[in-house]
Amino acid sequence: MILITNYIFIISAVIIFFGIVNAVRLHFSVRHLKKQYAILQCAQIDKSNSWPNIIILIPVLRESEVIGQTLQFFSRLRYPRMKLRIAVITTEREFENDFDDKKNTITITREKIKEFNTQNQNQLFHHIHYLNRHGVKADQLNYAIEQLQILLPNYFNSQTYIGVYDVDSIIPNNTLEVLIKDAIINKYPNIYQQPTFYFNNYKILPLNLNGLLSKSFSWLQSAFALYHESNMFITQFGDKKRLTRMEYCIGHGMFVRWSFLKRIGLFPAPIEDTRLGHIASYIGEKIRILPVFDSVDVTIGIKSQIKQSSVWFTGEAFIIEDLKIARRIVPDLSPWQ
């Protein structure tokens, strides 16, 4: 009985200790983001032709109910219209399992893009369709980049940023202005990562067991994004860092400079974000945090949550392949890495 009590005491002490540590790290991350944002708000950088082009990619699959709202939201982003293009990437996987609804994501995307471009009298939105029922998100992204290089060759230069968002992403209207202000001040870092909150659908989740688990998961993921992921990017030292731990990116709110993305051979499959972070870690490339939040839905249902979490572990399985890519970029990479 005494032994069991001692075990319980030790386990409780460890949980409390790590809870306090993570609370401190969370506070540090929030304070850093607020400070960085305040500095950028005060920065006086005039809009000019020198601002880089930004291409945002939004891969979608069976999102017919929300794609119109997403396009409307992204049309409000503040950035010079001649320097911004947004591509929605549908896929032939839309028709898996004999799904042939006439009002599918592909049809609605085409209609809404035509509507918004006509309404705003510009070509802000583009539709790219990935003609393959096989492949993953990275394949959609890379196919879209190849097609956009043909459609918009002048948009791809060394300072162009390629951004990736999910269809449920909600970001502040000034996100791109904040990004470019920071990029100009810090001499155009190769990778930016935006922190994430998972509260978009929090209020509409049902109050049953699945709903309660999802609400708990939304808090857990949001806290983890601050005390671990944001902290991971903030605590990198110097303009260039050397590998002290393996880092990873998150697949929404991620901006990559075109010159760097081209060097690594576009987005690595099958887990484009985790592997991109690995490669950056190996070669000592700093991932800079963007001090505005991307807000997304939390996954509903314990099975979906387990499946979503498993993606991270899948990405971790490619560390040797990522090292090979890193050594192709930096041939004299030290053997101990």
Secondary structure, 3 states (H helix, E strand, C coil): CHHHHHHHHHHHHHHHHHHHHHHHHHHHHHHHHHHHHHHHHHCCCCCCCCCCCEEEEEECCCCCCCHHHHHHHHCCCCCCHHHEEEEEEEEHHHHHHHCCCCCCHHHHHHHHHHHHHHHHCCCCEEEEEECCCCCCHHHHHHHHHHHHHHHCHHHCCCCCEEEECCCCCECCCCHHHHHHHHHHHCCCCCEEECCEECCCCHHHCCCCHHHHHHHHHHHHHHHHHHHHHHHHHHCCCCCECCCCCCCCCCCCCEEEEHHHHHHCCCCCCCCHHHHHHHHHHHHCECEEECCCCEECCCCCCHHHHHHHHHHHHHHHCCHHHHHHHHHHHCCCCCCCC
